[in-house]
Structures are given as structure tokens and as C-alpha cells.
Amino acid sequence: MEDDDEKPHGKPPGHHGLVVRETRCKFCLYGSKPLVLPEQVADITKACRRADNHFVCHEATSRGFDVCCRGFYDIDPGASNYMRIMGRLGGVSLIPGDELLALPIDDADYDHCLSVTKSMVDAKARKR
């Protein structure tokens, strides 16, 4: 069980079920120019599938919300049991990027997101 510092992220206001970003962001992990190494993308994808979970969009993470990354959803909309169930029940809610970006940033979540991203980018730079 996660402690309070590792709180589960909630749904953005007005959204229910599996919330997916409507379009990929310009820094999408699954885009043509990810900030991390291809091996890291593959490792993240495998870890999400092993955990029966989805990859949370970094723009949502920094705001404290659980929104599935559009790129992750595009490559495997049935990666987790929850994703499969929500897909079959019509429980997928798309959130437009501008609506997501209009939500306030949670400082603690933003700092954590930035820290994880920086360590992955640093690892990519060391490999070059």
C-alpha cells in the first residue's frame, strides 16, 4: 500500500473512467524524439505492463492527476486489465491538452516529475 507521500492520483475534474490525453504532447515518451533512450522507453513500457498499469502523462503527473499518456494508449490500448475493461464499457474519457494544461501545477508532483525526467535525460546524455 502506498503511503500518503505516494498518493494515488485522482481524475481531472469532469472526467471519469480511464482518462487519456486526447493528443500526444510535444515531449511524449512515445513520440518521434523522446527525451530518453529507446531502451528506457522499452523498460518503462514493460514495467507498466508487468504492473498491470498505464504510463501516466508527465503533464498530468505534474498536476497531480492520473491521465494515461496518449502515446502509451496508442501503442497498446489494452495494456492493463483496467484499460481493457474501460475500453469495452465505453469508459474512456479523452482530455484535450489545453484543458489539461489549464489545471494548476502541484509543486510536489512537479518537482518529482522533473527529478525523474532529469535523471533519465542525464542517462541518455551519458550513453552518447
C-alpha positions as CSV (number, residue, x, y, z in Angstrom):
1,M,0.0,0.0,0.0
2,E,1.3,3.4,-0.9
3,D,1.9,6.0,1.9
4,D,0.4,9.5,1.8
5,D,3.5,10.9,0.1
6,E,3.0,8.5,-2.7
7,K,-0.7,9.3,-3.0
8,P,-2.7,7.8,-5.9
9,H,-3.5,10.5,-8.5
10,G,-7.1,11.4,-9.0
11,K,-9.1,12.1,-12.1
12,P,-9.2,15.6,-13.6
13,P,-12.5,17.5,-12.8
14,G,-15.3,16.3,-15.0
15,H,-13.6,13.1,-16.1
16,H,-14.3,9.5,-15.1
17,G,-13.1,6.0,-16.0
18,L,-9.8,5.8,-17.9
19,V,-8.8,9.3,-18.7
20,V,-6.5,9.6,-21.8
21,R,-4.8,12.7,-23.1
22,E,-6.6,13.5,-26.4
23,T,-3.3,14.0,-28.4
24,R,0.3,13.4,-27.8
25,C,2.3,16.2,-26.2
26,K,5.4,17.5,-27.9
27,F,7.6,15.7,-25.3
28,C,5.7,12.4,-25.4
29,L,7.8,9.5,-24.3
30,Y,6.3,7.6,-27.3
31,G,6.9,10.4,-29.8
32,S,9.5,10.6,-32.6
33,K,12.0,12.5,-30.4
34,P,11.7,11.2,-26.8
35,L,13.9,12.9,-24.2
36,V,15.1,9.4,-23.1
37,L,16.9,6.4,-24.7
38,P,14.8,3.9,-26.6
39,E,15.8,1.2,-24.1
40,Q,14.4,3.4,-21.3
41,V,11.1,3.7,-23.2
42,A,11.0,-0.1,-23.6
43,D,11.8,-0.6,-19.9
44,I,9.0,1.8,-18.9
45,T,6.5,0.1,-21.2
46,K,7.4,-3.3,-19.9
47,A,7.2,-2.1,-16.3
48,C,3.8,-0.7,-16.8
49,R,2.5,-3.9,-18.4
50,R,4.1,-6.0,-15.6
51,A,2.4,-3.8,-13.0
52,D,-0.9,-4.1,-14.9
53,N,-1.0,-0.3,-15.2
54,H,-0.7,2.5,-17.8
55,F,2.0,5.2,-18.2
56,V,0.8,8.5,-16.7
57,C,1.3,11.5,-18.9
58,H,4.0,13.7,-17.4
59,E,1.9,16.8,-17.9
60,A,-0.8,15.2,-15.8
61,T,1.7,13.9,-13.2
62,S,3.0,17.4,-12.6
63,R,-0.6,18.5,-11.8
64,G,-1.4,15.5,-9.5
65,F,-3.8,13.7,-11.9
66,D,-3.9,10.2,-13.3
67,V,-4.2,10.6,-17.1
68,C,-2.9,7.9,-19.4
69,C,-0.2,9.0,-21.9
70,R,-1.7,9.2,-25.4
71,G,1.4,7.6,-26.9
72,F,1.2,4.7,-24.5
73,Y,-2.5,4.3,-25.2
74,D,-1.9,4.4,-29.0
75,I,0.6,1.5,-28.8
76,D,-1.4,-0.7,-26.5
77,P,-4.9,0.4,-25.5
78,G,-5.3,-3.0,-23.7
79,A,-2.1,-3.0,-21.7
80,S,-3.8,-3.4,-18.4
81,N,-7.0,-5.1,-17.2
82,Y,-8.4,-1.6,-16.3
83,M,-7.7,-0.3,-19.8
84,R,-9.4,-3.3,-21.4
85,I,-12.5,-3.1,-19.1
86,M,-12.9,0.7,-19.6
87,G,-12.4,0.2,-23.4
88,R,-15.2,-2.5,-23.5
89,L,-17.5,-0.5,-21.3
90,G,-17.0,2.8,-23.2
91,G,-15.4,4.2,-20.1
92,V,-12.5,6.0,-21.9
93,S,-12.6,9.8,-21.3
94,L,-10.4,12.0,-23.6
95,I,-9.0,15.2,-22.1
96,P,-7.8,17.9,-24.5
97,G,-4.3,19.1,-24.0
98,D,-5.3,22.7,-23.4
99,E,-7.8,21.6,-20.7
100,L,-5.1,19.5,-19.0
101,L,-2.5,22.4,-19.2
102,A,-5.0,24.8,-17.7
103,L,-5.1,22.8,-14.5
104,P,-2.9,24.1,-11.7
105,I,0.5,22.5,-11.2
106,D,1.1,20.7,-7.9
107,D,4.6,21.8,-6.7
108,A,5.5,18.5,-5.0
109,D,4.3,16.4,-8.0
110,Y,6.1,18.8,-10.4
111,D,9.3,18.5,-8.5
112,H,9.1,14.7,-8.5
113,C,8.3,14.6,-12.2
114,L,11.2,17.0,-13.0
115,S,13.6,14.9,-10.9
116,V,12.7,11.6,-12.7
117,T,12.8,13.2,-16.1
118,K,16.2,14.9,-15.4
119,S,17.8,11.6,-14.3
120,M,16.5,9.8,-17.4
121,V,17.8,12.6,-19.7
122,D,21.1,12.6,-17.9
123,A,21.4,8.8,-18.5
124,K,20.7,9.4,-22.2
125,A,23.4,12.0,-22.4
126,R,25.9,9.7,-20.7
127,K,25.2,7.0,-23.4
128,R,26.0,9.3,-26.3
